[in-house]
Amino acid sequence: MKPSSQLVALMTDFGLQDPYVGMMKGVIAGLSPFSSIVDLTHGIQAQNVLQGALYLGLSAPYFPDGTVFVAVVDPGVGTNRKAVALVTEKQFFVAPDNGLLSYVMKTQKSEACYSITNPSFMLPVQSATFHGRDIFAPVAAHLANGTDPANLGDAIEPEQCVEVVLPENSSTDGGFSWKGEVLFTDVYGNLVTSFTDGLLNREGEPAVGIRMENGTVLPFHRTYGDVDEGKALSYRGSSGFLEIGIRNGNASRSLGLRPGDSIVLLLKPETSQERHTERHRR
């Protein structure tokens, strides 16, 4: 497969206050002047590979076939971690081999993967701390120009790439309640959880809500407007994960929830005995 859209999409944890993103765009524009460059996001929480993997995998289906993605969330920059180019049945992905491509490989069929080692496709001098500019951006530009990915370096099996694993949800009552955790927050302070849409389909019953460790249950609603301003709720997010939010407020700040905090999805109302038993377990 060759790029058909000449579209390069960037995702990083660089933010926009520094010139890093601009320099990557400059490198791409210099090597592939007819390509269009789209910012997927530069707001991934610093070094949060799991968040980056989810955002990349969830966003890629909305881009045209042939898009070249450059994903840089790279706490291991300058170490012996590989730089890779993944070719799927639809698109191209250039990234550090640190798990950032995990969700893409779960949602798209991988055709090939290459370790990026050929200096012909890098800038002449590479910094030990900015591979986004010196390696990933120029490689993406060459791919957008139609370079055969096989020229980048040795082929590797996609299954050999590093994988990050989503926290596992668990149930001890046949699926009427599930233990999980907060994964990350978005810019609004909404909390993305490890619970997925699939957990809501039990017998077609609506979810009761998500219970915090202090016992507070955040009721399940369809959207923010179903509750009064300032009220907390849980809901089905646009990404397919259940989320926690506050109408016109910041749930993370107001509720004190942080990534890694334990939560429970309730698919039926708890009895007083069940609440007592759960408190005893904690």
Residue pairs with C-beta under 8 A, 6 or more apart in sequence:
1 66
1 87
1 89
1 111
2 66
2 146
3 66
3 67
3 68
3 92
3 143
3 144
3 145
3 146
4 64
4 65
4 66
5 63
5 64
5 65
5 66
5 67
6 32
6 34
6 35
6 36
6 66
6 144
7 35
7 36
7 37
7 38
7 63
7 64
7 66
7 67
7 68
7 144
8 28
8 32
8 35
8 36
8 37
8 38
8 67
8 68
8 69
8 70
8 140
8 141
8 144
9 37
9 38
9 39
9 40
9 63
9 67
9 68
9 69
9 70
10 21
10 24
10 25
10 37
10 38
10 39
10 40
10 42
10 69
10 70
10 72
11 40
11 41
11 42
11 44
11 52
11 55
11 56
11 59
11 69
11 70
11 71
11 72
11 73
12 20
12 21
12 24
12 41
12 42
12 44
12 71
12 72
12 73
12 132
13 42
13 43
13 44
13 45
13 46
13 47
13 48
13 52
13 72
13 73
14 20
14 21
14 42
14 72
14 132
15 42
15 43
16 42
20 130
20 132
20 133
21 39
21 42
23 133
23 137
24 70
24 72
24 132
24 133
24 136
24 137
25 37
25 137
27 123
27 133
27 137
27 138
27 141
28 35
28 37
28 70
28 137
28 138
28 140
28 141
28 144
29 35
29 37
30 141
31 138
31 141
31 142
31 145
32 141
32 142
32 144
32 145
35 141
35 144
35 145
38 63
40 55
40 56
40 59
40 69
41 55
43 187
44 51
44 52
44 55
44 73
45 51
45 184
45 185
47 73
47 75
48 73
48 184
48 259
49 73
49 75
49 98
49 99
49 100
49 164
50 99
50 164
50 166
50 183
50 184
51 73
51 183
51 184
52 71
52 73
52 100
53 99
53 100
53 101
53 102
53 103
53 104
53 164
54 103
54 166
54 183
54 192
54 239
54 241
56 69
56 71
56 93
56 100
56 101
56 103
56 104
57 102
57 103
57 104
57 106
57 107
58 103
58 239
58 240
60 67
60 69
60 90
60 91
60 93
60 104
60 107
60 108
61 107
63 69
63 91
65 90
65 91
66 90
66 91
66 92
67 91
67 92
68 91
68 92
68 93
68 94
68 140
68 143
68 144
69 91
69 92
69 93
69 94
69 95
69 140
70 94
70 95
70 132
70 136
70 137
70 140
71 93
71 94
71 95
71 100
71 101
72 95
72 96
72 131
72 132
72 136
73 96
73 98
73 100
74 81
74 96
74 98
74 131
74 132
75 98
76 96
76 98
77 96
77 128
77 129
77 130
77 131
78 128
78 129
78 131
81 96
81 97
81 98
81 162
82 96
82 97
82 115
82 116
82 156
83 94
83 95
83 96
83 97
83 115
83 116
83 131
83 135
83 136
83 139
84 94
84 95
84 96
84 97
84 101
84 113
84 114
84 115
84 116
84 156
84 161
85 92
85 93
85 94
85 113
85 114
85 116
85 139
85 143
85 149
85 152
86 92
86 93
86 94
86 95
86 101
86 104
86 105
86 110
86 112
86 113
86 158
86 161
87 110
87 111
87 112
87 113
87 114
87 149
88 104
88 105
88 108
88 109
88 110
88 111
89 108
89 109
89 110
89 111
90 108
91 108
92 140
92 143
92 149
93 101
93 104
94 116
94 136
94 139
94 140
94 143
95 101
95 136
96 131
96 136
97 115
97 161
97 162
98 162
98 164
99 161
99 162
99 163
99 164
100 164
101 161
102 161
102 162
102 163
102 164
102 165
105 158
105 161
105 163
110 158
112 149
112 150
112 155
112 158
113 155
113 156
113 157
113 158
113 160
113 161
114 149
114 150
114 152
114 153
114 154
114 155
114 156
115 152
115 153
115 154
115 155
115 156
116 122
116 135
116 139
116 152
116 153
117 152
117 153
117 154
118 151
118 152
118 153
120 151
121 138
121 139
121 142
121 147
121 151
121 152
122 134
122 135
122 138
122 139
123 133
123 134
123 135
123 138
125 134
126 134
126 135
127 133
127 134
139 152
143 149
166 183
166 194
167 180
167 181
167 183
167 194
168 194
169 178
169 179
169 180
169 194
169 195
169 199
169 265
170 178
170 179
171 177
171 178
171 179
175 199
175 202
175 267
176 202
176 266
176 267
176 268
177 264
177 265
177 266
177 267
177 268
177 270
178 195
178 199
178 264
178 265
178 267
179 262
179 263
179 264
180 193
180 194
180 195
180 262
180 263
180 264
180 265
181 193
181 194
181 259
181 260
181 261
181 262
181 263
182 191
182 192
182 193
182 194
182 244
182 257
182 258
182 259
182 260
182 261
182 263
183 191
183 192
183 193
183 194
183 241
183 259
184 191
184 192
184 259
185 191
185 192
185 251
185 252
185 259
186 192
188 245
188 250
189 245
189 246
189 249
189 250
189 251
189 252
189 253
189 254
190 237
190 243
190 244
190 245
190 251
190 252
191 243
191 244
191 245
191 251
191 252
191 255
191 257
192 237
192 239
192 241
192 243
193 210
193 234
193 241
193 242
193 243
193 244
193 263
193 265
194 241
195 210
195 241
195 242
195 265
196 240
196 241
196 242
197 236
197 240
197 241
197 242
199 242
199 265
199 267
200 206
200 207
200 236
200 242
200 267
202 267
205 267
205 268
206 220
207 220
207 234
207 242
207 265
207 266
207 267
208 217
208 219
208 220
208 266
208 267
208 268
208 269
208 270
209 217
209 218
209 219
209 220
209 233
209 234
209 266
210 217
210 218
210 220
210 234
210 242
210 244
210 263
210 264
210 265
210 266
211 217
211 218
211 263
211 264
211 265
211 266
211 270
212 218
212 255
212 257
212 261
212 263
213 261
213 262
213 263
213 282
215 275
215 279
216 255
217 266
218 232
218 233
218 234
218 244
218 255
219 227
219 233
219 234
220 233
220 234
220 235
221 227
221 233
221 234
221 235
222 235
222 236
223 235
224 233
224 235
224 245
224 247
224 248
225 247
226 233
227 233
227 247
228 247
229 247
229 248
229 249
230 246
230 247
230 248
230 249
231 246
231 247
232 244
232 245
232 246
232 251
232 254
232 255
233 244
233 245
233 246
233 247
234 242
234 243
234 244
234 245
235 242
235 243
235 245
236 242
236 243
237 243
242 265
244 251
244 255
244 257
244 263
245 251
246 254
246 255
251 257
252 258
257 263
264 278
270 278
